[in-house]
Amino acid sequence: MGKLAAVLPTLSSGLVQLHAAFQGEIVSPGDPAYEEARKVWNGMIDRYPALILRPVSTAGVVQAVNYARERDMPVSYTHLTLPTKRIV
């Protein structure tokens, strides 16, 4: 959780605006869905992303990437039937 603590101060900057405008679901630590949402198919990987963003459109993907880039946050992604973005 050390990396998570390091990005939390930058996370709050703009998070209210992101929640208002983001086209998709935002899952944060402490949300009931967080533990399930952070799981990946490879059980050897146990990460705690600062945010998990699940965009429902191309515009949502752009919002997620821009939010992370503006805060120098690493990004990882996966996809299922719907695109999913994870900001680590």
C-alpha positions as a Markdown table, in Angstrom:
| # | Residue | x | y | z |
|---|---|---|---|---|
| 1 | Met | 0.0 | 0.0 | 0.0 |
| 2 | Gly | 3.1 | 2.3 | 0.0 |
| 3 | Lys | 2.6 | 3.3 | -3.6 |
| 4 | Leu | -1.1 | 4.0 | -3.0 |
| 5 | Ala | -0.2 | 6.3 | -0.1 |
| 6 | Ala | 2.2 | 8.1 | -2.3 |
| 7 | Val | -0.4 | 9.0 | -5.0 |
| 8 | Leu | -3.3 | 9.9 | -2.7 |
| 9 | Pro | -2.4 | 13.6 | -2.4 |
| 10 | Thr | -2.3 | 14.0 | -6.2 |
| 11 | Leu | -5.5 | 11.9 | -6.5 |
| 12 | Ser | -7.7 | 14.4 | -4.7 |
| 13 | Ser | -6.7 | 17.1 | -7.0 |
| 14 | Gly | -9.4 | 17.1 | -9.7 |
| 15 | Leu | -11.2 | 14.0 | -8.3 |
| 16 | Val | -14.5 | 15.9 | -7.7 |
| 17 | Gln | -14.4 | 17.1 | -11.3 |
| 18 | Leu | -13.6 | 13.6 | -12.6 |
| 19 | His | -16.5 | 12.2 | -10.7 |
| 20 | Ala | -18.8 | 14.8 | -12.2 |
| 21 | Ala | -17.7 | 14.3 | -15.8 |
| 22 | Phe | -16.4 | 10.7 | -16.1 |
| 23 | Gln | -18.3 | 8.5 | -18.5 |
| 24 | Gly | -18.2 | 5.2 | -16.6 |
| 25 | Glu | -17.7 | 3.8 | -13.1 |
| 26 | Ile | -15.1 | 5.0 | -10.6 |
| 27 | Val | -14.0 | 2.6 | -7.9 |
| 28 | Ser | -11.8 | 3.8 | -5.0 |
| 29 | Pro | -10.3 | 2.1 | -2.0 |
| 30 | Gly | -13.0 | 1.8 | 0.6 |
| 31 | Asp | -15.8 | 1.4 | -1.9 |
| 32 | Pro | -17.7 | -1.9 | -1.4 |
| 33 | Ala | -16.8 | -3.0 | -5.0 |
| 34 | Tyr | -13.0 | -2.2 | -4.6 |
| 35 | Glu | -11.7 | -5.7 | -3.5 |
| 36 | Glu | -13.5 | -7.5 | -6.3 |
| 37 | Ala | -12.6 | -4.8 | -8.9 |
| 38 | Arg | -8.9 | -4.9 | -8.2 |
| 39 | Lys | -8.6 | -8.6 | -8.8 |
| 40 | Val | -6.8 | -9.7 | -12.0 |
| 41 | Trp | -6.8 | -13.1 | -13.7 |
| 42 | Asn | -3.3 | -13.8 | -12.5 |
| 43 | Gly | -3.6 | -14.6 | -8.8 |
| 44 | Met | 0.1 | -13.9 | -8.2 |
| 45 | Ile | -0.5 | -10.2 | -8.8 |
| 46 | Asp | -1.9 | -8.4 | -5.7 |
| 47 | Arg | -2.0 | -4.7 | -6.4 |
| 48 | Tyr | -3.9 | -1.9 | -4.8 |
| 49 | Pro | -4.7 | 0.8 | -7.4 |
| 50 | Ala | -5.5 | 4.3 | -6.3 |
| 51 | Leu | -8.5 | 4.3 | -8.6 |
| 52 | Ile | -10.1 | 1.8 | -10.9 |
| 53 | Leu | -11.9 | 3.5 | -13.8 |
| 54 | Arg | -14.3 | 1.6 | -16.0 |
| 55 | Pro | -15.1 | 3.8 | -19.0 |
| 56 | Val | -18.1 | 3.1 | -21.2 |
| 57 | Ser | -17.0 | 5.2 | -24.1 |
| 58 | Thr | -13.9 | 6.3 | -26.0 |
| 59 | Ala | -14.4 | 9.7 | -24.3 |
| 60 | Gly | -14.2 | 8.0 | -20.9 |
| 61 | Val | -10.9 | 6.3 | -21.9 |
| 62 | Val | -9.5 | 9.7 | -22.8 |
| 63 | Gln | -10.7 | 11.2 | -19.5 |
| 64 | Ala | -9.0 | 8.4 | -17.6 |
| 65 | Val | -5.7 | 8.6 | -19.4 |
| 66 | Asn | -5.6 | 12.4 | -19.2 |
| 67 | Tyr | -6.4 | 12.4 | -15.4 |
| 68 | Ala | -3.5 | 9.9 | -14.8 |
| 69 | Arg | -1.1 | 11.8 | -17.1 |
| 70 | Glu | -1.8 | 15.2 | -15.5 |
| 71 | Arg | -0.9 | 13.7 | -12.1 |
| 72 | Asp | 2.0 | 11.6 | -13.3 |
| 73 | Met | 0.2 | 8.4 | -12.2 |
| 74 | Pro | 1.0 | 5.0 | -13.8 |
| 75 | Val | -1.7 | 3.4 | -15.8 |
| 76 | Ser | -2.5 | -0.2 | -16.5 |
| 77 | Tyr | -5.4 | -1.5 | -18.4 |
| 78 | Thr | -7.3 | -4.6 | -19.3 |
| 79 | His | -10.5 | -5.3 | -21.3 |
| 80 | Leu | -13.3 | -7.7 | -21.0 |
| 81 | Thr | -16.5 | -7.2 | -23.0 |
| 82 | Leu | -16.4 | -3.6 | -22.0 |
| 83 | Pro | -13.2 | -1.5 | -21.8 |
| 84 | Thr | -11.8 | -1.2 | -18.4 |
| 85 | Lys | -9.1 | 1.2 | -17.3 |
| 86 | Arg | -7.1 | 0.9 | -14.1 |
| 87 | Ile | -5.1 | 3.7 | -12.7 |
| 88 | Val | -2.6 | 2.3 | -10.4 |
